[in-house]
Amino acid sequence: MSCLVAFELKIDKFRPEFISKMDFYLETLDRQEKKENENLSVGVILCASKDEQVVEYAMSRSMSPTMVSQYTLKLIDKKLLEEKLKEINDIVEENNNKE
């Protein structure tokens, strides 16, 4: 199974409006670029910082498979990157099982 992934890198802290912007990007990808054999697109928003409660509230009604994560200004550990990619894959599989 494959899907398109949209990454957005923000230089400031997470704001709720980032979710609606990502939803727009994902809808555009799904309508214009997604192939029939691909799953729905997935979004990853990388921010300089985030408040977990604000992220939870912002994402509580969003139907799009999106992940918000904080980044650091150094190379990410390979093991952590693998874990995050597995989380994205799990989200995609969970959404496919709901359909």
Phi and psi in degrees as a GROMACS rama.xvg file:
@    title "Ramachandran Plot"
@    xaxis  label "Phi"
@    yaxis  label "Psi"
@TYPE xy
-136.927  161.9  SER-2
-155.811  163.071  CYS-3
-83.7946  145.745  LEU-4
-126.883  127.122  VAL-5
-103.122  124.904  ALA-6
-107.664  135.891  PHE-7
-129.554  124.369  GLU-8
-103.909  120.786  LEU-9
-109.569  138.428  LYS-10
-88.7497  -3.19289  ILE-11
-124.196  -173.086  ASP-12
-71.6976  159.935  LYS-13
-61.9726  137.829  PHE-14
-128.364  143.709  ARG-15
-54.5444  -32.1285  PRO-16
-66.0133  -14.8485  GLU-17
-62.3503  -32.0558  PHE-18
-65.6971  -46.8383  ILE-19
-66.6064  -33.6528  SER-20
-66.0354  -42.2479  LYS-21
-65.7097  -40.2773  MET-22
-55.9259  -41.2211  ASP-23
-61.5874  -46.7009  PHE-24
-60.6444  -44.1278  TYR-25
-65.8967  -40.4472  LEU-26
-63.1781  -40.8493  GLU-27
-63.0212  -45.9019  THR-28
-59.6541  -45.0705  LEU-29
-66.1308  -35.9963  ASP-30
-80.1923  -34.2725  ARG-31
-107.387  -25.3857  GLN-32
-119.235  -28.8094  GLU-33
-62.9385  135.148  LYS-34
-90.0924  160.902  LYS-35
-57.3363  -35.4744  GLU-36
-84.8166  0.305262  ASN-37
-96.4453  150.623  GLU-38
-77.1533  171.467  ASN-39
-57.8811  148.639  LEU-40
-67.0877  153.747  SER-41
-121.09  141.777  VAL-42
-111.866  141.979  GLY-43
-128.25  119.94  VAL-44
-108.162  118.342  ILE-45
-105.234  122.461  LEU-46
-121.642  157.719  CYS-47
-64.6166  -33.126  ALA-48
-158.086  164.935  SER-49
-153.897  149.667  LYS-50
-104.019  118.451  ASP-51
-55.3993  -39.6184  GLU-52
-68.1792  -40.0806  GLN-53
-63.6281  -42.8029  VAL-54
-61.7674  -45.0006  VAL-55
-60.4891  -46.5523  GLU-56
-63.2792  -43.3865  TYR-57
-64.1902  -33.4542  ALA-58
-95.3347  -5.8873  MET-59
-61.1602  -29.6575  SER-60
-110.158  -1.43282  ARG-61
-73.4483  134.14  SER-62
-92.7826  -12.9617  MET-63
-79.6837  142.104  SER-64
-74.9206  98.286  PRO-65
-130.218  143.517  THR-66
-122.972  138.279  MET-67
-114.287  130.245  VAL-68
-140.125  154.298  SER-69
-92.5261  141.387  GLN-70
-112.352  161.801  TYR-71
-120.49  164.598  THR-72
-91.2299  37.7903  LEU-73
-139.599  165.749  LYS-74
-64.1406  132.143  LEU-75
-71.8786  143.27  ILE-76
-63.0278  135.923  ASP-77
-57.2398  -40.9654  LYS-78
-63.5719  -43.0669  LYS-79
-64.6535  -42.021  LEU-80
-60.7809  -43.5266  LEU-81
-60.8289  -40.9148  GLU-82
-63.1824  -43.96  GLU-83
-64.8536  -40.3316  LYS-84
-65.4533  -35.8047  LEU-85
-65.5769  -39.6996  LYS-86
-59.4196  -43.559  GLU-87
-61.8892  -45.3122  ILE-88
-60.3107  -41.2218  ASN-89
-62.6906  -39.5694  ASP-90
-62.5488  -45.0068  ILE-91
-61.7202  -45.706  VAL-92
-63.8877  -40.1713  GLU-93
-62.3633  -42.1034  GLU-94
-66.0174  -36.4565  ASN-95
-67.1197  -36.0941  ASN-96
-69.9707  -23.867  ASN-97
-75.4872  -24.5157  LYS-98
